[in-house]
Amino acid sequence: MAQEHYIPDTWKTGSDAYSTTECRMAAGLTLPGRTPLGQNATTGEFHAWDPAASDGTEVATRMTIREIDTTAGAANLQMVKSGTYNPDLVNWPVGTTDAQKLCCFVGSAISLQTPG
């Protein structure tokens, strides 16, 4: 008989309240869960966080809860707006530096903390 092992979820790592809010997601996106999001200052729509951008999406203020697909058009979806999370489980864009990860959610209600 196979033994079962409990593996604790280390996604939420702090005592801060977890909350979500509805966000307008731009059309044409397919993003995995736990992806940082920035808001385009012109359209108000959310896109994947892009630290090299200059259109507002360089500031991460939300994060996807689960995989999203807006290839059929823009949509209002629930996104994470606050809480403390494990930075090792965030779906960072390829090439994100350690410094960018440390600064990613500064000024928002989302915090990053390794489990401990």
Protein Blocks (a to p, Z undefined) as FASTA:
>chain_A
ZZddddddfkbmcfbdcddddddddehiacdehiacdddfklopacdddfkbcnhpmpcf
bdcfbdcdfkloccdddddfbdcddfklpccdehiafklmmmmmgoiabdcdddZZ
